[in-house]
Amino acid sequence: MRRSFIPKIVTCIFAVLSACKPVSAPEPNPDPTPTLTQNAIDFWAIQQRVGANSFNDIPPSQDYFNALAEYGGEWVRLSWTKWESPSGGAFLIDDPSNYTGLVEGDVLILKRVIARAEQSGLKVVLTPLSLPGAVWTQHNGDQIDDRLYSDKKYWEQSGAFWRDMAFIFKDDPTVVAYNLLNEPTPERAVGYEKGTVEEDISWYQKQKDTAGDLPALYNYIVESIRLVDPETAIMVGGGFFANPKGFDYFQESLEDKNILYDFHMYQPWAATSVQNVRNGSKLDYPGEMKIWGRTEIWDAERVSQTIRQPFDWASKHGIPKSQIVMGEFGCHRYLKWCPIYMEDVLSAADELGIHWAFYTFRSDSWGGMDYELGNQPPSKASTGVSVQSFWELSDENRLSEVPRSNTAAFEPISRRLLAKKASRKSERSSP
């Protein structure tokens, strides 16, 4: 069963806006320095915030959120896309080719999960892996769905989806941001995913005012949200799967002031991903690597330079560091050098004072970046269960049953989480 959740008058206003279609240039922003309003300042602008990603296949339990809070996590980037909807359709969206309203039963499930996070003292950033016209590849028969970037009718449906979500969660103090879409990829629709800054800008100039215009898409969805929710922070990822250089072709900040700019740090992907593990872990960090036919040196300095890219772009456009978020980062836990890499990533982020959330916390189906499992492949000695049991639990979305601990692989993250927890405790006890 679905219903719009939106008062009739707001729906009429939105219909008029949708009919106009966002192809004309927006009015210039009279204030060139975006700053979060008081409602958002309470969480994001006061201090650096640290947390985790929750992209589990099953709605997380109370114990799950309690465990993250016990370490010292402050927020969770929560995705529901993998959850099974009792309706039989896509969770919340139902039909991603024809969105007509939220699935009411799914809304109730999501509300219960958010209430669990609240009980643990965590804040939540709502994060879909799919939108109408942009179905997550693993839910689409491993086929790319880029309709959102080629047909503006899916802009309208995605705007309606987020308008409906904002109407429901706008007054929920646990929800501190709406992350419009995880790792957007309009570049993929035209076969363009990498290049220099100059090449990126040249590519974007050809996309302006088309459905592949990512900044315009964001402005459109944000405007839809602001019809019902004028204040909650909105998180947006840069292009190229939220690559650190993914904002390079954004010629200005978005029109709204309450925007958080999100990037993901897995560079160099060829080294940090499972692909390196499958290839015999031949790419070592720090050191010289041959990637895409080029020889590159990756070390703490190169990592720091990479993380500075979105920060420098934001500084150029008058965006304060409190609005920059490293929404994901990580490396495959089997790589022996993963803790060194994580230390370098987090040191660079801490030096800049930007918010971060590691990927991933206690996955129920994939342990490749679940650092509490250590840096060894599954075995009775390393994970407390046999190899066969581990993979059976993984297939059944029951990896939560595998014992976790604060391993050496997790230490670069847990040390910082625990330090934040101690700092908050000290602040509360100060006279």
C-alpha positions as CSV (number, residue, x, y, z in Angstrom):
1,M,0.0,0.0,0.0
2,R,1.3,3.4,-0.9
3,R,0.3,7.0,-0.4
4,S,1.9,10.3,-1.1
5,F,2.3,11.6,2.5
6,I,2.3,15.2,1.0
7,P,-0.4,17.7,1.5
8,K,-2.4,18.3,-1.7
9,I,-1.3,21.9,-2.1
10,V,2.4,21.0,-2.0
11,T,1.8,18.3,-4.6
12,C,0.2,20.9,-6.9
13,I,3.1,23.3,-6.5
14,F,5.6,20.5,-7.3
15,A,3.6,19.5,-10.4
16,V,4.0,23.0,-11.7
17,L,7.7,23.0,-11.1
18,S,8.1,19.6,-12.7
19,A,6.2,20.7,-15.8
20,C,8.7,23.6,-16.2
21,K,11.7,21.2,-16.3
22,P,15.0,22.5,-15.0
23,V,16.8,23.5,-18.1
24,S,17.3,27.3,-17.7
25,A,20.2,28.7,-15.7
26,P,19.4,29.4,-12.0
27,E,19.5,32.9,-10.6
28,P,22.9,33.7,-9.1
29,N,23.4,33.1,-5.4
30,P,23.8,36.5,-3.7
31,D,25.8,34.9,-0.9
32,P,29.0,33.2,-2.4
33,T,29.9,31.6,0.9
34,P,27.5,28.7,1.8
35,T,27.1,28.1,5.5
36,L,24.8,25.7,7.2
37,T,21.8,27.1,9.0
38,Q,21.4,26.8,12.7
39,N,19.4,23.6,12.4
40,A,22.4,21.8,10.8
41,I,25.1,23.6,12.7
42,D,24.2,21.6,15.8
43,F,25.8,18.5,14.4
44,W,28.0,19.1,11.4
45,A,29.5,22.6,11.9
46,I,30.7,22.5,15.5
47,Q,33.3,19.7,15.2
48,Q,34.6,16.9,13.1
49,R,32.2,13.9,13.1
50,V,33.3,10.3,12.8
51,G,31.1,7.3,11.9
52,A,30.5,4.3,9.7
53,N,28.6,2.9,6.7
54,S,25.8,0.5,7.2
55,F,24.9,-1.1,3.8
56,N,23.6,-4.4,5.2
57,D,21.2,-6.8,3.5
58,I,19.0,-7.0,6.6
59,P,17.7,-4.1,8.8
60,P,20.4,-3.6,11.5
61,S,19.5,-4.7,15.1
62,Q,19.7,-2.7,18.3
63,D,22.9,-4.6,19.2
64,Y,24.4,-3.5,15.9
65,F,24.0,0.2,16.7
66,N,25.0,-0.3,20.3
67,A,28.3,-1.8,19.2
68,L,29.1,1.1,16.9
69,A,28.2,3.6,19.7
70,E,30.3,1.7,22.2
71,Y,33.4,2.2,20.0
72,G,32.6,5.9,19.8
73,G,30.8,6.3,16.5
74,E,28.7,9.4,16.2
75,W,26.8,8.8,12.9
76,V,25.9,6.1,10.4
77,R,25.4,6.4,6.7
78,L,22.4,4.1,6.4
79,S,21.2,2.5,3.3
80,W,18.0,0.4,2.9
81,T,18.4,-0.5,-0.7
82,K,19.4,-4.1,0.0
83,W,16.5,-4.8,2.4
84,E,13.7,-7.0,1.2
85,S,10.3,-5.3,0.9
86,P,7.3,-7.3,2.1
87,S,5.5,-5.7,-0.9
88,G,7.8,-7.6,-3.3
89,G,9.0,-4.5,-5.0
90,A,12.1,-2.3,-4.5
91,F,12.3,-1.2,-0.8
92,L,10.5,2.2,-0.4
93,I,10.4,2.9,-4.2
94,D,8.4,-0.2,-5.3
95,D,8.7,0.2,-9.1
96,P,12.0,2.1,-10.0
97,S,10.7,2.7,-13.5
98,N,7.5,4.3,-12.3
99,Y,7.6,5.8,-8.9
100,T,4.2,6.7,-7.6
101,G,4.7,7.0,-3.8
102,L,6.5,5.4,-0.9
103,V,5.6,1.9,0.2
104,E,4.0,2.6,3.6
105,G,5.0,-0.7,5.2
106,D,8.7,-0.1,4.3
107,V,8.5,3.4,5.8
108,L,7.5,1.9,9.1
109,I,10.5,-0.6,8.9
110,L,12.9,2.3,8.2
111,K,11.4,4.3,11.1
112,R,12.0,1.4,13.5
113,V,15.7,1.1,12.4
114,I,16.2,4.9,12.8
115,A,14.7,4.6,16.3
116,R,17.3,2.0,17.2
117,A,20.1,4.3,16.1
118,E,18.5,7.0,18.2
119,Q,18.4,4.8,21.2
120,S,22.2,4.2,20.8
121,G,22.8,7.9,20.5
122,L,23.8,7.8,16.8
123,K,22.8,10.2,14.1
124,V,21.7,8.9,10.7
125,V,22.3,10.0,7.1
126,L,19.7,8.4,4.8
127,T,21.5,7.0,1.7
128,P,19.8,5.1,-1.2
129,L,21.9,3.0,-3.6
130,S,19.0,3.2,-6.1
131,L,16.7,6.0,-7.4
132,P,14.0,5.8,-10.0
133,G,15.9,5.3,-13.3
134,A,19.1,4.4,-11.5
135,V,18.8,0.9,-10.1
136,W,21.8,-0.4,-8.2
137,T,23.7,-2.7,-10.6
138,Q,23.7,-5.7,-8.3
139,H,19.9,-5.4,-8.2
140,N,19.7,-5.1,-12.0
141,G,21.2,-8.4,-13.2
142,D,24.6,-6.7,-13.1
143,Q,23.4,-4.4,-15.9
144,I,24.1,-0.7,-15.7
145,D,21.0,1.5,-15.3
146,D,21.8,5.0,-16.4
147,R,18.3,6.2,-17.3
148,L,18.4,8.9,-14.7
149,Y,21.2,10.5,-16.7
150,S,19.5,10.3,-20.1
151,D,15.8,11.0,-19.4
152,K,14.5,13.9,-17.2
153,K,11.3,12.1,-16.4
154,Y,13.4,10.2,-13.9
155,W,14.6,13.5,-12.4
156,E,10.9,14.2,-11.7
157,Q,10.4,10.8,-10.2
158,S,13.5,11.0,-8.0
159,G,12.6,14.5,-6.9
160,A,9.1,13.2,-5.9
161,F,10.7,10.3,-4.0
162,W,13.0,12.6,-2.0
163,R,10.2,15.1,-1.4
164,D,8.1,12.3,0.1
165,M,11.0,11.1,2.2
166,A,11.7,14.7,3.5
167,F,8.1,15.2,4.4
168,I,8.3,12.1,6.7
169,F,11.7,12.7,8.2
170,K,12.1,16.5,8.3
171,D,11.3,16.7,12.0
172,D,13.2,13.6,13.1
173,P,16.2,14.9,15.1
174,T,18.1,11.6,14.5
175,V,18.2,12.2,10.7
176,V,21.0,14.8,10.1
177,A,21.2,14.6,6.3
178,Y,19.7,13.2,3.1
179,N,22.4,11.7,0.9
180,L,20.7,12.0,-2.5
181,L,22.4,9.0,-4.2
182,N,25.4,6.8,-3.4
183,E,28.2,7.2,-6.0
184,P,26.5,8.9,-8.9
185,T,27.9,8.0,-12.4
186,P,26.6,10.3,-15.2
187,E,30.0,10.0,-16.9
188,R,29.5,6.3,-17.4
189,A,26.5,6.8,-19.7
190,V,28.8,8.3,-22.3
191,G,31.8,6.1,-21.6
192,Y,33.8,8.7,-19.9
193,E,35.1,8.0,-16.4
194,K,38.6,9.4,-16.0
195,G,40.7,12.3,-17.3
196,T,42.5,15.5,-16.3
197,V,40.7,18.4,-14.7
198,E,40.7,20.1,-18.1
199,E,39.2,17.0,-19.8
200,D,36.6,16.7,-17.1
201,I,35.5,20.3,-17.5
202,S,35.4,19.9,-21.3
203,W,33.3,16.8,-21.0
204,Y,30.9,18.6,-18.6
205,Q,30.4,21.5,-21.0
206,K,28.8,19.0,-23.4
207,Q,26.4,17.8,-20.7
208,K,25.1,21.1,-19.5
209,D,21.3,21.3,-19.5
210,T,21.0,17.6,-20.5
211,A,19.9,14.8,-18.2
212,G,23.6,14.1,-17.6
213,D,24.1,17.4,-15.9
214,L,24.8,16.2,-12.4
215,P,24.9,19.7,-10.6
216,A,21.6,20.6,-12.3
217,L,20.1,17.2,-11.2
218,Y,21.1,17.9,-7.7
219,N,19.7,21.4,-7.7
220,Y,16.4,20.0,-9.0
221,I,16.1,17.3,-6.3
222,V,17.2,19.8,-3.6
223,E,14.4,22.2,-4.8
224,S,11.9,19.3,-4.5
225,I,13.0,18.6,-0.9
226,R,12.9,22.3,0.1
227,L,9.2,22.4,-0.8
228,V,8.6,20.5,2.4
229,D,11.8,20.7,4.4
230,P,13.7,24.0,4.4
231,E,16.5,23.0,6.8
232,T,17.8,19.4,6.9
233,A,21.3,19.1,5.5
234,I,21.6,17.4,2.0
235,M,24.6,15.4,1.1
236,V,25.8,15.1,-2.5
237,G,28.6,13.0,-4.0
238,G,30.8,14.1,-6.8
239,G,31.0,12.4,-10.1
240,F,33.0,9.3,-11.0
241,F,31.5,7.2,-8.2
242,A,32.1,10.1,-5.7
243,N,35.8,10.1,-6.7
244,P,37.9,12.7,-4.8
245,K,38.2,14.6,-8.1
246,G,34.5,14.2,-8.8
247,F,33.7,17.8,-8.0
248,D,36.3,19.2,-10.4
249,Y,33.8,20.0,-13.1
250,F,31.2,21.6,-10.7
251,Q,31.7,25.2,-11.7
252,E,30.2,26.5,-8.5
253,S,28.6,25.3,-5.3
254,L,25.0,24.2,-5.4
255,E,22.4,26.8,-4.9
256,D,21.2,25.7,-1.5
257,K,23.3,26.5,1.6
258,N,22.7,23.4,3.6
259,I,24.8,21.1,1.4
260,L,27.4,18.6,2.5
261,Y,29.9,17.5,-0.2
262,D,30.7,13.9,-0.1
263,F,33.7,12.0,-1.6
264,H,34.9,8.4,-1.3
265,M,38.6,7.5,-0.8
266,Y,39.7,4.1,-2.2
267,Q,42.4,5.5,-4.4
268,P,44.2,3.8,-6.0
269,W,41.3,1.4,-6.5
270,A,43.4,-1.1,-8.4
271,A,45.4,-1.6,-5.2
272,T,42.9,-1.3,-2.4
273,S,40.1,-3.4,-3.9
274,V,39.5,-7.2,-4.0
275,Q,40.9,-7.1,-7.6
276,N,44.4,-6.7,-6.1
277,V,43.7,-9.7,-3.8
278,R,42.5,-11.8,-6.7
279,N,45.6,-10.8,-8.7
280,G,47.9,-12.1,-5.9
281,S,48.2,-8.7,-4.0
282,K,51.0,-7.6,-6.4
283,L,50.4,-3.9,-5.8
284,D,52.1,-2.9,-2.5
285,Y,51.5,0.2,-0.5
286,P,53.5,2.4,0.0
287,G,55.5,2.0,-3.2
288,E,55.6,2.1,-6.9
289,M,52.6,0.6,-8.7
290,K,51.8,0.0,-12.4
291,I,48.2,1.1,-12.9
292,W,46.3,1.6,-16.2
293,G,49.7,1.2,-18.0
294,R,51.2,4.0,-15.9
295,T,53.8,3.8,-13.2
296,E,52.7,5.6,-10.1
297,I,54.1,6.1,-6.6
298,W,51.6,5.9,-3.8
299,D,52.5,6.9,-0.3
300,A,51.3,9.1,2.5
301,E,52.0,12.3,0.6
302,R,50.1,11.0,-2.5
303,V,47.2,10.0,-0.3
304,S,47.1,13.4,1.3
305,Q,47.2,15.2,-2.1
306,T,44.3,13.0,-3.2
307,I,42.2,13.8,-0.1
308,R,42.9,17.5,-0.6
309,Q,41.3,17.6,-4.0
310,P,37.7,18.0,-2.8
311,F,38.9,20.2,0.0
312,D,40.8,22.5,-2.4
313,W,37.8,22.7,-4.7
314,A,35.5,23.6,-1.8
315,S,37.9,26.3,-0.6
316,K,38.0,27.8,-4.1
317,H,34.2,28.1,-4.0
318,G,33.9,29.5,-0.5
319,I,32.6,26.2,1.1
320,P,33.8,25.7,4.7
321,K,35.5,22.4,5.7
322,S,32.5,21.6,7.9
323,Q,30.6,20.8,4.8
324,I,33.1,18.3,3.4
325,V,32.6,14.6,4.2
326,M,34.7,11.6,3.4
327,G,31.6,9.4,3.3
328,E,33.5,6.2,2.5
329,F,37.1,4.9,2.7
330,G,38.7,1.6,3.1
331,C,40.8,-1.2,1.6
332,H,40.4,-5.0,1.4
333,R,41.3,-6.4,4.8
334,Y,43.4,-9.3,3.4
335,L,46.0,-6.8,2.2
336,K,48.8,-6.8,4.8
337,W,49.5,-3.1,4.3
338,C,45.8,-2.1,4.7
339,P,46.3,-0.7,8.3
340,I,49.2,1.5,7.0
341,Y,47.0,2.8,4.2
342,M,44.2,3.5,6.6
343,E,46.4,5.3,9.0
344,D,47.6,7.6,6.2
345,V,44.1,8.2,5.0
346,L,42.8,9.1,8.4
347,S,45.8,11.2,9.3
348,A,45.2,13.3,6.1
349,A,41.5,13.6,6.9
350,D,42.2,14.5,10.6
351,E,44.7,17.2,9.5
352,L,42.0,18.8,7.4
353,G,39.4,18.3,10.1
354,I,36.8,16.8,7.7
355,H,34.1,14.4,8.7
356,W,34.4,10.7,7.9
357,A,32.7,7.4,7.9
358,F,34.6,4.1,7.3
359,Y,33.3,1.3,5.0
360,T,32.0,-0.9,6.5
361,F,30.7,-1.8,9.9
362,R,29.7,-5.4,10.6
363,S,28.4,-6.4,7.2
364,D,26.0,-9.3,7.3
365,S,26.9,-10.6,3.9
366,W,30.4,-9.5,2.8
367,G,33.5,-9.4,5.0
368,G,36.0,-7.9,2.6
369,M,36.2,-4.6,4.4
370,D,34.9,-5.7,7.9
371,Y,38.1,-4.9,9.8
372,E,37.0,-6.4,13.1
373,L,37.5,-9.8,11.3
374,G,41.2,-9.2,11.1
375,N,43.4,-9.5,8.0
376,Q,43.3,-13.2,7.4
377,P,40.9,-15.2,5.1
378,P,38.2,-17.1,6.9
379,S,39.3,-20.1,9.0
380,K,38.5,-21.5,12.4
381,A,41.6,-19.8,13.8
382,S,41.0,-16.3,12.3
383,T,37.2,-16.0,12.5
384,G,36.1,-18.6,15.1
385,V,34.1,-20.6,12.5
386,S,35.1,-22.9,9.7
387,V,35.6,-21.7,6.1
388,Q,32.4,-23.5,5.1
389,S,30.4,-22.0,7.9
390,F,31.7,-18.5,7.2
391,W,30.6,-18.6,3.5
392,E,27.3,-20.2,4.4
393,L,26.6,-17.5,6.9
394,S,27.6,-14.9,4.3
395,D,25.2,-16.4,1.7
396,E,22.4,-16.3,4.4
397,N,23.1,-12.7,5.5
398,R,24.1,-14.0,8.9
399,L,27.7,-12.8,9.2
400,S,26.6,-11.0,12.4
401,E,27.0,-14.4,14.1
402,V,30.7,-14.4,13.5
403,P,32.7,-13.0,16.5
404,R,34.1,-9.5,16.1
405,S,37.0,-7.9,18.0
406,N,39.1,-4.8,17.9
407,T,41.8,-6.2,15.7
408,A,45.1,-4.7,14.5
409,A,43.4,-4.2,11.1
410,F,40.7,-2.1,12.8
411,E,43.0,-0.2,15.1
412,P,43.6,2.9,13.0
413,I,39.8,3.4,13.0
414,S,38.9,2.2,16.5
415,R,41.7,4.3,18.1
416,R,40.1,7.5,16.7
417,L,36.6,6.4,17.5
418,L,37.5,5.7,21.1
419,A,39.4,9.0,21.4
420,K,36.3,10.9,20.2
421,K,34.3,9.0,22.8
422,A,36.7,9.9,25.6
423,S,36.7,13.5,24.4
424,R,32.9,13.7,24.6
425,K,32.9,12.1,28.0
426,S,35.5,14.6,29.2
427,E,33.5,17.5,27.8
428,R,30.4,16.4,29.6
429,S,32.2,16.0,32.9
430,S,33.9,19.4,32.7
431,P,32.3,22.1,35.0
